[in-house]
Amino acid sequence: AGYALKTYLMTPFRNSEEGSPESRCNTQHSRARNIVERTIGVLKNRFRCLLQARALHYSPKKATQIINVCAALHNICIFYKVEISPEEFPNEANDSDGGVIEVESDNDSEAAAIRNRILRTF
């Protein structure tokens, strides 16, 4: 799956030179993405409805609200020590996409401006 650069979705810089600010930014982007992927995996394990489809059926704003509520409920479950047993769902397959490849369309100028402001911190 590939994703275009959007104001709500930052993608790495393509063809960045080793040691360049773009490369350092990409490294930090990759680390952050890893944390996000692990978090999504935890939420999918607890809220199996998130596994149903790999397509975005809601606007980014609504999807964000759904994920925020799932995260809050997950934290409440942790606080009250509500566990989920993996044996309850033995037939569920691993839902990993194996990585995201950026598509060629980086024509969102507002998103590019945001990403460039982030780049200036490197």
MODELLER restraints for C-alpha pairs under 7 A, 6 or more apart:
rsr = mdl.restraints
at = mdl.atoms
rsr.add(forms.Gaussian(group=physical.xy_distance, feature=features.Distance(at['CA:1:A'], at['CA:100:A']), mean=5.60, stdev=0.5))
rsr.add(forms.Gaussian(group=physical.xy_distance, feature=features.Distance(at['CA:1:A'], at['CA:101:A']), mean=6.22, stdev=0.5))
rsr.add(forms.Gaussian(group=physical.xy_distance, feature=features.Distance(at['CA:2:A'], at['CA:100:A']), mean=5.57, stdev=0.5))
rsr.add(forms.Gaussian(group=physical.xy_distance, feature=features.Distance(at['CA:2:A'], at['CA:101:A']), mean=4.69, stdev=0.5))
rsr.add(forms.Gaussian(group=physical.xy_distance, feature=features.Distance(at['CA:2:A'], at['CA:102:A']), mean=4.75, stdev=0.5))
rsr.add(forms.Gaussian(group=physical.xy_distance, feature=features.Distance(at['CA:2:A'], at['CA:103:A']), mean=5.10, stdev=0.5))
rsr.add(forms.Gaussian(group=physical.xy_distance, feature=features.Distance(at['CA:3:A'], at['CA:102:A']), mean=5.23, stdev=0.5))
rsr.add(forms.Gaussian(group=physical.xy_distance, feature=features.Distance(at['CA:3:A'], at['CA:103:A']), mean=5.59, stdev=0.5))
rsr.add(forms.Gaussian(group=physical.xy_distance, feature=features.Distance(at['CA:4:A'], at['CA:102:A']), mean=6.28, stdev=0.5))
rsr.add(forms.Gaussian(group=physical.xy_distance, feature=features.Distance(at['CA:4:A'], at['CA:103:A']), mean=5.53, stdev=0.5))
rsr.add(forms.Gaussian(group=physical.xy_distance, feature=features.Distance(at['CA:4:A'], at['CA:105:A']), mean=5.58, stdev=0.5))
rsr.add(forms.Gaussian(group=physical.xy_distance, feature=features.Distance(at['CA:4:A'], at['CA:106:A']), mean=5.99, stdev=0.5))
rsr.add(forms.Gaussian(group=physical.xy_distance, feature=features.Distance(at['CA:5:A'], at['CA:11:A']), mean=5.43, stdev=0.5))
rsr.add(forms.Gaussian(group=physical.xy_distance, feature=features.Distance(at['CA:5:A'], at['CA:106:A']), mean=5.37, stdev=0.5))
rsr.add(forms.Gaussian(group=physical.xy_distance, feature=features.Distance(at['CA:5:A'], at['CA:108:A']), mean=6.63, stdev=0.5))
rsr.add(forms.Gaussian(group=physical.xy_distance, feature=features.Distance(at['CA:5:A'], at['CA:111:A']), mean=6.29, stdev=0.5))
rsr.add(forms.Gaussian(group=physical.xy_distance, feature=features.Distance(at['CA:6:A'], at['CA:108:A']), mean=6.21, stdev=0.5))
rsr.add(forms.Gaussian(group=physical.xy_distance, feature=features.Distance(at['CA:6:A'], at['CA:111:A']), mean=5.00, stdev=0.5))
rsr.add(forms.Gaussian(group=physical.xy_distance, feature=features.Distance(at['CA:7:A'], at['CA:110:A']), mean=6.59, stdev=0.5))
rsr.add(forms.Gaussian(group=physical.xy_distance, feature=features.Distance(at['CA:7:A'], at['CA:111:A']), mean=4.29, stdev=0.5))
rsr.add(forms.Gaussian(group=physical.xy_distance, feature=features.Distance(at['CA:10:A'], at['CA:115:A']), mean=6.74, stdev=0.5))
rsr.add(forms.Gaussian(group=physical.xy_distance, feature=features.Distance(at['CA:11:A'], at['CA:102:A']), mean=6.83, stdev=0.5))
rsr.add(forms.Gaussian(group=physical.xy_distance, feature=features.Distance(at['CA:12:A'], at['CA:26:A']), mean=5.33, stdev=0.5))
rsr.add(forms.Gaussian(group=physical.xy_distance, feature=features.Distance(at['CA:12:A'], at['CA:29:A']), mean=6.80, stdev=0.5))
rsr.add(forms.Gaussian(group=physical.xy_distance, feature=features.Distance(at['CA:13:A'], at['CA:22:A']), mean=6.20, stdev=0.5))
rsr.add(forms.Gaussian(group=physical.xy_distance, feature=features.Distance(at['CA:13:A'], at['CA:26:A']), mean=6.49, stdev=0.5))
rsr.add(forms.Gaussian(group=physical.xy_distance, feature=features.Distance(at['CA:16:A'], at['CA:22:A']), mean=5.60, stdev=0.5))
rsr.add(forms.Gaussian(group=physical.xy_distance, feature=features.Distance(at['CA:16:A'], at['CA:23:A']), mean=5.26, stdev=0.5))
rsr.add(forms.Gaussian(group=physical.xy_distance, feature=features.Distance(at['CA:17:A'], at['CA:23:A']), mean=6.16, stdev=0.5))
rsr.add(forms.Gaussian(group=physical.xy_distance, feature=features.Distance(at['CA:21:A'], at['CA:119:A']), mean=6.66, stdev=0.5))
rsr.add(forms.Gaussian(group=physical.xy_distance, feature=features.Distance(at['CA:21:A'], at['CA:122:A']), mean=5.36, stdev=0.5))
rsr.add(forms.Gaussian(group=physical.xy_distance, feature=features.Distance(at['CA:22:A'], at['CA:119:A']), mean=6.63, stdev=0.5))
rsr.add(forms.Gaussian(group=physical.xy_distance, feature=features.Distance(at['CA:24:A'], at['CA:122:A']), mean=6.80, stdev=0.5))
rsr.add(forms.Gaussian(group=physical.xy_distance, feature=features.Distance(at['CA:25:A'], at['CA:119:A']), mean=6.28, stdev=0.5))
rsr.add(forms.Gaussian(group=physical.xy_distance, feature=features.Distance(at['CA:25:A'], at['CA:122:A']), mean=6.46, stdev=0.5))
rsr.add(forms.Gaussian(group=physical.xy_distance, feature=features.Distance(at['CA:43:A'], at['CA:70:A']), mean=6.84, stdev=0.5))
rsr.add(forms.Gaussian(group=physical.xy_distance, feature=features.Distance(at['CA:43:A'], at['CA:71:A']), mean=6.96, stdev=0.5))
rsr.add(forms.Gaussian(group=physical.xy_distance, feature=features.Distance(at['CA:44:A'], at['CA:50:A']), mean=5.42, stdev=0.5))
rsr.add(forms.Gaussian(group=physical.xy_distance, feature=features.Distance(at['CA:44:A'], at['CA:51:A']), mean=6.04, stdev=0.5))
rsr.add(forms.Gaussian(group=physical.xy_distance, feature=features.Distance(at['CA:46:A'], at['CA:84:A']), mean=6.54, stdev=0.5))
